[in-house]
Amino acid sequence: MATTNEGLLLLVLVLILAVTGLFEGLETGVVSLNRVRLRARARRGDDRAKELLRLLERPERLLTAFLIGNTLAVTGAGALASAWAVQAMENETLGSIVATVGMTAALLLFSELTPKAYFRIRAEHAVPRLLWFIQLTRFVFAPLVWAITGLFRLVARGDRSPFVTREELRQIVIEAGGRLGRREERMLHSVFDFGLTVVREIMIPIPRVVSLPESARPEDLRAELRRTRYTRYPLYRERGDAIIGLVNVF
């Protein structure tokens, strides 16, 4: 009888770990969804994409439902693991230690790292297939979600600006660095720093500008091109600051 109980506890524990992995993975997957592609699929008549877009209009409710489900599952898994370990080893202290160490490793590997990595890469394929689980989760935890989100709105009530600051935008660019090319990342950072740039850093004084008189011949232009390798040369009349035109070299 004891063996049967231990086997049943272990089976339930494995099921709870799987559910925990689903909650963690879906949380990452929902955040990783490409809404542009979802809209394209919705325009082609994909009902799952339409439903996901509707749910993503209020993502805080969806993520709150996942958080509630995951918290309950982790708490239940810890209690079951302790009960199973104590019953199997017939020693409360040793069983508690084994359950703590074992559950930490199992949760980290099977309910955190693995599902998050999978759903981050396969979000567009995995999340729509689990739409039934998402809807079931929202339905089961709807009262708690409503209470928690209402409490959060009450606590966080205030005149928060809808705009983000320069530093928040910079942090977004830093976190998305792996998805941006090096050139695009440098360009965005230069935009943030543009307001701190002084004129002398981006403009060249007139005496240092390479220009040509209006009487210059094609041979003079070719000689200057070989020397400086620029693609634009201002043309001046009489004085270097009296610019009358611009020569573009292609």
Secondary structure, 3 states (H helix, E strand, C coil): CHHHHHHHHHHHHHHHHHHHHHHHHHHHHHHHCCHHHHHHHHHCCCHHHHHHHHHCCCHHHHHHHHHHHHHHHHHHHHHHHHHHHHHHHCCHHHHHHHHHHHHHHHHHHHHHHHHHHHHHHCHHHHHHHCHHHHHHHHHHCHHHHHHHHHHHHHHCCCCCCCCCCHHHHHHHHHHCHHHCCHHHHHHHHHHHHHHHCCHHHHCCCHHHCCCEECCCCHHHHHHHHHHHCCCEEEEECCCCCCEEEEEECC
